[in-house]
């Protein structure tokens, strides 16, 4: 998808999006199959989830919440928060990476975009997990609201804003050459 | 030529792109704020629970109407996958309201279509999740594979795509569409923008846009319809194809064993009768049905079933067993047709 500018020629505007959308969906379909394969699960997704759990537990302890990490679980105040595939930021990262890879840009800029996404989405997900640990500890009745309605939306909005910023700056600089 | 050269020049991050970025960031954040407001209203009106219940009811009825075996009735009724929540619907509504660069007519057509596609996607996702869960449960608890490995893998991937990923990919796609549509509207000449709201007689520019804009809707609807189609093909075609597979009728027998073990003797009998009617050559089907019928007090019918089995079942070991049962008058220790009655 190439974002149109004010007063830009309509034919140029409408050339890129179809290609972007098609590649985005193809990458997404392939990615969804790949992350279900055991080598990807065992050597990529699981370690990523454990890193999320260990770091979020450490951060939570730093702000005074008594939490223990066991595997992919966070034990807090008699509750167990199991960090599953949907909660570890992997899907958000996959979607972001698919969008970056489908976007017409130089390969090095795409790689930079994906790397940026990994760091930003990991950081955002850590904030999400620490926040959910806090909610589970002090406001357990509001956990579903924060888990489903706030953070699911927020992490996608943040991923999208990251993509938007990347596409209009780093990605946008090389569109003409790569497209 | 000059125009072409200009059009091909690499673009740079310009003040106008920074302005566009600011506008779109503001739009997205405004949509997020509106979404939270809508959520509170929807929660107060119990709209979320009603929507989830409606999706579940439609999905469950769809599954029950198309299933060949009564196995999905085993699925827990209270269980609800997270996909059935209304958040994508509310988010779409928020984006509809914040797409200020589009006319109301354009917004209604584009976001209205999305609002129609989303429930279909939720129904599809819920149905696939249910099929996946029940198939997994049967595999673990009862050692029964209701899907061939490749069908199971396909359903697993589709389930992941339509639930976890679509749960996040749909809002991401919605945001992309919203930003693109709004930037595209901003790029139109002012006169064209004005004309679009008044008449649609069609300049070349408008015709070009009209020909290309529905692409997104076509892609979105195509993906949803494609996945629905896959499900429909599976439900209506693949299961029927499996039905004529000689191996498939054995599933009736396996299900009958589960039904019998769980005390559903009527259903177990029906499954065994189905297996035999569909040409099962599994000796267990005949033995179990004979046992059932015998237990219901009809030894003559039980003997007849075993004799029918002798004509069909090719396994010589089973044939020997069946003959010995017929001669001794017992099936698994119960009398089929006692030759002598004890006083």
Interface residues (C-beta under 8 A of the other chain):
Chain A: X1 X3 X4 X5 X6 X7 X8 X9 X10 X11 X12 X13 X14 X17 X18 X21 X22 X24 X25 X28 X29 X32 X33 X35 X36 X85 X86 X91 X92 X94 X95 X96 X99 X148 X149 X150 X152 X153 X154 X155 X156 X157 X159 X160 X161 X164 X165 X168 X169 X172 X173 X174 X175 X176 X177
Chain B: X7 X8 X9 X10 X11 X12 X13 X14 X16 X17 X18 X20 X21 X24 X25 X28 X29 X32 X35 X36 X39 X82 X85 X87 X91 X156 X157 X160 X161 X164 X165 X167 X168 X169 X171 X172 X173 X175 X176 X179 X180 X183 X184 X186 X187 X188 X189 X205 X208 X209 X212 X213 X215 X216 X219 X223
